[in-house]
Amino acid sequence: MDIRRGMTAFVTGGSQGIGLGIARAFAREGLRLALADIDTDALARAARELAPLTEVECFELDVRDRAAFAAAADEAERRLGAVSILVNNAGVGVGALLTITEEVSYAVWDHVVGVNLDGVNNGVTTFLPRMLTRDAPGHIVNTASAAGLTVFPERSSGYTYHASKFAVVGLTEALRRGLRDEGRQIGAGVLVPGMVATGVGGNSLNTAPPDVIPAGARERMREAAAAGDAALAAYGRDVDAVGELVVDGIRADRLYILTDRLAADALTRRTRALLEAMPAERGPSDDALARAMSERRSRS
């Protein structure tokens, strides 16, 4: 996609971390910014930082709230013009701080999947129809995670987190395929962060509803979050570099935007295990599917 000065971008989770890195990169490109986040103090800081570079509007938003998402979209487009670039970046990782016994909870599932997956779908469902109606170039970036590609042998990030991020990868792949099949001018890509210098652990803990935190576990979770965030700060990629990767990925219409090779070995092992689990011989269904796909390609 050709990124032009004066276009408008809407970024959820845009007040800090990866979202702020993306917002900074967009500001350097001359894009108008609509930043949405649940943290109003962080939004205010981001607005003060970015205001000298571009026009910025901020919206307090819980991405799980569909009506609030639509209202924020209406107001953003009223103030800044039609949104051409949507970045569904808001996310939480509290599942990684829980034991498996603690994680088996509807409250944890509803919170993690609600933000990480439903929040992405709410963004797509809010903005994509507007983009399609305008029939102009546009782009959607959904933030997943290396934990959306594989489960690392060293430790899990929590099954709710893995489930939500795997789903975001699949959602984006299918969305992109559907848009291409219809000849639309809208691209879609998935950002797959590995180790990035963010405070995701602490932020996830601080924004978690009370029923997500087991009795007596907060201090242990706080220590785990601090240790994880310290490792990210020491070894993770800078958020501004990630922002530039996103700009480059949009320009090149990349499906996958990866920040590092963190998942390479685990993903290779997973792919090999899947291939080895497949039947050795092709069956009638395999041949029928191959013929159907060949016929579909010849018609397109």
C-alpha positions as CSV (number, residue, x, y, z in Angstrom):
1,M,0.0,0.0,0.0
2,D,1.2,3.5,-0.8
3,I,1.3,5.3,2.6
4,R,0.6,9.0,1.9
5,R,0.9,12.0,4.2
6,G,-2.5,13.0,5.6
7,M,-3.9,9.5,5.7
8,T,-5.6,8.5,9.0
9,A,-4.5,5.5,11.1
10,F,-6.5,4.0,14.0
11,V,-4.3,2.1,16.5
12,T,-5.6,0.2,19.5
13,G,-3.3,-0.2,22.4
14,G,-1.7,2.8,20.9
15,S,-0.5,4.6,24.1
16,Q,2.5,2.5,25.0
17,G,4.7,-0.4,24.0
18,I,4.4,-1.7,20.5
19,G,1.4,0.4,19.8
20,L,3.2,3.6,20.6
21,G,6.2,2.5,18.5
22,I,3.8,2.0,15.6
23,A,2.2,5.4,16.3
24,R,5.6,7.1,16.3
25,A,6.5,5.5,12.9
26,F,3.1,6.6,11.5
27,A,3.7,10.1,12.8
28,R,7.0,10.3,11.0
29,E,5.2,9.3,7.8
30,G,2.8,12.2,8.3
31,L,-0.3,10.2,9.1
32,R,-3.0,11.5,11.3
33,L,-3.4,9.4,14.4
34,A,-6.4,8.1,16.3
35,L,-5.0,6.3,19.4
36,A,-7.3,4.1,21.5
37,D,-6.4,2.6,24.8
38,I,-7.9,1.7,28.2
39,D,-5.1,3.6,30.0
40,T,-6.1,7.3,29.9
41,D,-2.9,8.5,31.6
42,A,-0.7,6.7,29.0
43,L,-2.9,8.2,26.2
44,A,-2.3,11.7,27.5
45,R,1.4,11.1,27.6
46,A,1.4,9.7,24.0
47,A,-0.7,12.7,22.8
48,R,1.8,15.2,24.3
49,E,4.7,13.4,22.7
50,L,3.2,13.0,19.2
51,A,1.3,16.3,18.9
52,P,4.3,18.2,17.6
53,L,4.6,15.7,14.8
54,T,1.1,15.2,13.6
55,E,-2.6,15.6,14.4
56,V,-3.5,13.2,17.2
57,E,-6.9,12.3,18.8
58,C,-7.2,9.9,21.7
59,F,-10.0,7.6,22.7
60,E,-10.5,5.7,25.9
61,L,-11.6,2.3,24.7
62,D,-12.1,-1.2,26.0
63,V,-11.8,-3.1,22.7
64,R,-14.2,-5.8,24.0
65,D,-17.0,-3.2,23.9
66,R,-18.5,-3.2,20.4
67,A,-20.7,-0.1,20.8
68,A,-17.8,1.9,22.2
69,F,-15.6,0.7,19.3
70,A,-18.2,2.0,16.8
71,A,-18.6,5.3,18.7
72,A,-14.8,5.8,18.7
73,A,-14.6,5.0,15.0
74,D,-17.4,7.5,14.3
75,E,-15.7,10.2,16.3
76,A,-12.2,9.5,14.9
77,E,-13.4,9.8,11.3
78,R,-15.4,12.9,12.1
79,R,-12.3,14.6,13.5
80,L,-9.6,13.1,11.3
81,G,-11.2,11.9,8.1
82,A,-11.7,8.3,6.8
83,V,-9.5,5.7,8.4
84,S,-7.2,4.1,5.8
85,I,-5.0,2.0,8.2
86,L,-6.3,0.0,11.1
87,V,-3.9,-1.6,13.6
88,N,-5.6,-4.0,16.1
89,N,-2.8,-4.0,18.6
90,A,-4.4,-4.1,22.1
91,G,-3.6,-7.2,24.0
92,V,-3.1,-8.8,27.4
93,G,-0.8,-11.7,28.5
94,V,-2.0,-12.4,32.1
95,G,-2.3,-16.1,31.3
96,A,1.4,-16.5,31.3
97,L,1.5,-15.4,35.0
98,L,-0.9,-18.1,36.1
99,T,-0.4,-21.8,36.9
100,I,-2.5,-24.1,34.8
101,T,-4.8,-24.8,37.7
102,E,-5.4,-21.0,38.1
103,E,-5.8,-20.5,34.4
104,V,-8.7,-22.9,34.1
105,S,-11.3,-20.2,34.7
106,Y,-14.1,-18.7,32.6
107,A,-13.0,-15.3,34.0
108,V,-9.5,-15.7,32.6
109,W,-10.7,-17.0,29.3
110,D,-13.3,-14.2,28.9
111,H,-10.7,-11.6,29.7
112,V,-7.7,-12.8,27.6
113,V,-9.8,-14.0,24.6
114,G,-12.1,-11.0,24.9
115,V,-9.2,-8.5,24.5
116,N,-6.8,-10.5,22.2
117,L,-9.3,-12.0,19.8
118,D,-12.7,-10.4,20.2
119,G,-10.9,-7.0,20.3
120,V,-9.3,-7.7,16.9
121,N,-12.6,-8.9,15.5
122,N,-14.4,-5.9,16.8
123,G,-11.9,-3.7,15.1
124,V,-12.3,-5.5,11.8
125,T,-16.1,-5.6,12.0
126,T,-16.2,-1.9,12.9
127,F,-13.8,-0.6,10.2
128,L,-13.7,-3.0,7.3
129,P,-17.3,-2.3,6.1
130,R,-16.4,1.4,6.0
131,M,-13.3,0.7,4.0
132,L,-15.2,-1.6,1.6
133,T,-17.9,1.0,1.0
134,R,-15.3,3.7,0.1
135,D,-13.5,1.3,-2.3
136,A,-10.2,3.0,-1.7
137,P,-6.8,1.5,-0.7
138,G,-6.6,0.5,2.9
139,H,-4.7,-1.9,5.2
140,I,-5.4,-3.8,8.4
141,V,-2.6,-5.0,10.7
142,N,-3.5,-7.4,13.6
143,T,-1.0,-8.0,16.4
144,A,-0.6,-11.7,17.3
145,S,2.6,-13.1,18.9
146,A,5.3,-15.8,18.4
147,A,3.0,-17.6,20.8
148,G,0.4,-17.6,17.9
149,L,2.8,-19.8,15.8
150,T,3.9,-22.4,18.3
151,V,4.2,-23.4,22.0
152,F,7.7,-23.1,23.1
153,P,9.2,-26.3,24.7
154,E,10.7,-24.2,27.6
155,R,7.4,-23.0,28.9
156,S,3.8,-22.1,27.8
157,S,2.6,-18.6,27.7
158,G,-0.8,-19.8,29.0
159,Y,-3.3,-21.8,27.0
160,T,-5.7,-18.9,26.8
161,Y,-3.0,-16.6,25.4
162,H,-1.8,-19.2,22.9
163,A,-5.4,-19.9,21.8
164,S,-6.1,-16.2,21.3
165,K,-2.9,-15.5,19.3
166,F,-3.2,-18.6,17.2
167,A,-6.7,-17.4,16.3
168,V,-5.5,-14.0,15.3
169,V,-3.0,-15.5,12.9
170,G,-5.7,-17.6,11.3
171,L,-8.2,-14.8,11.2
172,T,-5.7,-12.6,9.4
173,E,-4.7,-15.3,6.9
174,A,-8.3,-16.0,6.0
175,L,-9.2,-12.3,5.9
176,R,-6.4,-11.5,3.5
177,R,-7.4,-14.5,1.3
178,G,-11.0,-13.3,1.2
179,L,-10.1,-9.7,0.3
180,R,-7.8,-10.9,-2.5
181,D,-10.4,-13.3,-3.8
182,E,-12.9,-10.4,-4.2
183,G,-10.3,-8.1,-5.8
184,R,-10.4,-5.6,-3.0
185,Q,-7.9,-2.8,-2.5
186,I,-7.5,-3.6,1.2
187,G,-4.5,-5.5,2.5
188,A,-4.2,-7.5,5.7
189,G,-1.1,-8.6,7.6
190,V,-0.3,-10.0,11.0
191,L,2.4,-8.6,13.3
192,V,4.2,-11.4,15.1
193,P,6.3,-10.0,17.9
194,G,8.8,-12.2,19.6
195,M,10.9,-10.5,22.2
196,V,10.1,-6.8,22.2
197,A,11.0,-4.4,25.0
198,T,7.6,-3.7,26.4
199,G,6.1,-3.8,29.9
200,V,3.4,-6.2,28.8
201,G,3.6,-8.3,32.0
202,G,3.0,-5.5,34.4
203,N,0.4,-3.8,32.2
204,S,-1.5,-7.1,31.8
205,L,-1.5,-7.6,35.6
206,N,-2.5,-4.0,36.3
207,T,-5.5,-4.1,33.8
208,A,-6.7,-7.5,34.8
209,P,-10.2,-7.6,36.5
210,P,-10.2,-8.7,40.1
211,D,-11.8,-12.1,39.3
212,V,-8.9,-13.0,37.1
213,I,-6.3,-12.8,40.0
214,P,-6.5,-15.8,42.3
215,A,-6.6,-15.1,46.0
216,G,-3.1,-14.7,47.4
217,A,-1.4,-14.8,44.0
218,R,-1.0,-11.1,43.2
219,E,2.5,-10.7,44.7
220,R,3.8,-13.9,43.0
221,M,2.3,-12.7,39.7
222,R,3.8,-9.2,40.2
223,E,7.3,-10.7,40.7
224,A,6.9,-12.9,37.6
225,A,5.7,-10.0,35.5
226,A,8.6,-7.8,36.7
227,A,11.1,-10.6,35.8
228,G,9.6,-11.1,32.4
229,D,9.5,-7.4,31.6
230,A,13.1,-7.0,32.7
231,A,14.2,-9.8,30.3
232,L,12.3,-8.1,27.5
233,A,13.9,-4.8,28.3
234,A,17.4,-6.4,28.3
235,Y,17.1,-8.6,25.2
236,G,14.0,-7.4,23.3
237,R,13.8,-5.4,20.2
238,D,13.1,-1.7,20.5
239,V,9.4,-0.7,19.9
240,D,10.4,2.0,17.5
241,A,12.2,-0.6,15.3
242,V,9.0,-2.7,15.4
243,G,7.0,0.4,14.3
244,E,9.3,0.8,11.3
245,L,8.8,-2.9,10.5
246,V,5.1,-2.4,10.4
247,V,5.4,0.6,8.1
248,D,7.6,-1.4,5.8
249,G,5.2,-4.4,6.0
250,I,2.2,-2.3,5.0
251,R,4.1,-0.8,2.1
252,A,5.2,-4.2,0.9
253,D,1.8,-5.8,1.6
254,R,3.4,-8.5,3.7
255,L,1.2,-11.2,5.3
256,Y,3.7,-11.9,8.1
257,I,5.6,-9.2,9.9
258,L,8.0,-10.9,12.4
259,T,10.3,-9.0,14.7
260,D,12.9,-11.8,15.2
261,R,13.7,-15.5,14.8
262,L,12.5,-16.4,18.3
263,A,10.0,-19.0,17.1
264,A,12.2,-20.5,14.3
265,D,13.4,-23.7,16.1
266,A,10.1,-24.4,17.8
267,L,8.1,-23.7,14.7
268,T,10.4,-26.0,12.6
269,R,9.8,-28.8,15.2
270,R,6.1,-28.3,15.2
271,T,5.8,-28.3,11.4
272,R,7.9,-31.4,11.2
273,A,5.7,-33.2,13.7
274,L,2.6,-32.2,11.8
275,L,4.0,-33.5,8.5
276,E,5.1,-36.7,10.2
277,A,1.6,-37.2,11.6
278,M,0.0,-37.1,8.2
279,P,-0.8,-40.4,6.4
280,A,2.0,-41.6,4.2
281,E,-0.3,-42.3,1.3
282,R,-2.6,-39.9,-0.5
283,G,-6.3,-40.8,-0.3
284,P,-9.3,-40.1,-2.5
285,S,-10.1,-37.0,-0.6
286,D,-6.6,-35.6,-1.1
287,D,-6.9,-36.0,-4.9
288,A,-10.4,-34.6,-5.0
289,L,-9.3,-31.5,-3.1
290,A,-6.3,-31.0,-5.4
291,R,-8.6,-31.1,-8.5
292,A,-11.0,-28.7,-6.9
293,M,-8.2,-26.2,-6.1
294,S,-6.8,-26.5,-9.6
295,E,-10.2,-25.8,-11.1
296,R,-10.7,-22.8,-8.8
297,R,-7.3,-21.4,-9.8
298,S,-8.0,-21.8,-13.5
299,R,-11.3,-19.9,-13.1
300,S,-9.7,-17.0,-11.2
